[in-house]
Amino acid sequence: MGLSDISRAYRGSGPLAIVLPVLLALLALQPAAAATKKSRQSGATTGEVYRWVDNEGVVHFGDQIPSEYAPIDRQVLNQYGVPLRTEQGAITEEELAAEKKAAAEKKAALVAARRAEVLLSTYLSVEEIEALRDRRMELINGQFSVTRIYLQSLKDRLTQLQAEAGNFKPYSTDPETEPIDGKLARELSDLADSVALYEKALLETRSRQNRVLMAFDADIARFKELKGL
């Protein structure tokens, strides 16, 4: 018979309410201890006992935690009833979700506090933030312009090659047409890949423009809030 099978229930408190039931429970375990030593969990072999309080306020003791009490926090006592440590009960999905939410909120608060500190230590006025924004946007706009011009030159060249390739198979519908030259076919394929690559780069640059503007707008609004402007 295990401690979990003879779990004592007490509503009292104080040293006797802890020590007495633990000692009684350990005495009950002694006759079976020798026969089950190899199969028992570490709690029984070390003399440790769990103590927990259910939802109705009833105190329980046992060398194992029944599944219905798994979510409840418990104390681990030694053979003399002295608390050794506290173990957290099993976490429910709701509790886990709440912990994750709280951790995310704490992290967001720390990031916001750090960002506020950086803003106040970096800028003296809104005009300084706006000046940095304008310089940053000038660089990005220049990159966007260069990429767009180069992309247009690639498209023009691709149009020329496509017109040239139209005189050969498989682009020509004339059954007497010769197959396209290998060099021309490779150049056409490479150029098409380059056009696709730079079109993607242009979209990414445009997206970066929007992100930078949004970030600076947020910084300006936060700076004004911190300064009471």
VENLIN-V389568 format. One record per pair of residues at least 6 apart in sequence whose C-alpha atoms are under 7 Angstrom apart, sorted by the first residue. I is the first residue (numbers start at 1). J is the second residue. If there is no record, write none. Layout:
i=[I,I]
j=[J,J]
//
This chain:
i=[1,1,2,3,3,3,3,4,4,4,7,7,7,8,8,8,9,9,9,10,10,10,10,11,11,11,18,19,19,22,22,37,43,43,44,47,47,48,48,48,48,49,49,49,49,49,49,50,50,50,50,50,50,50,50,51,51,51,51,51,51,52,52,52,52,52,52,53,53,70,70,71,71,71,72,73,73,73,74,74,74,74,75,75,75,75,76,76,76,76,77,77,78,119,123,126,129,133,137,140,144,144,147,148,151,151,154,155,158,158,158,161,165,165,166,168,168,168,168,169,169,169,169,170]
j=[29,32,29,25,29,62,63,62,63,64,60,61,62,21,60,61,58,59,60,17,58,59,60,57,58,59,81,80,81,61,81,45,49,63,63,78,79,76,77,78,79,61,62,63,76,77,78,61,62,63,64,74,75,76,77,60,61,62,74,75,76,59,60,61,73,74,75,59,60,89,90,89,90,91,89,87,88,89,86,87,88,89,83,85,86,87,83,84,85,86,83,84,84,223,129,220,220,216,209,209,202,205,202,202,195,198,195,195,188,191,192,188,171,180,172,177,178,179,180,177,178,179,180,179]
//
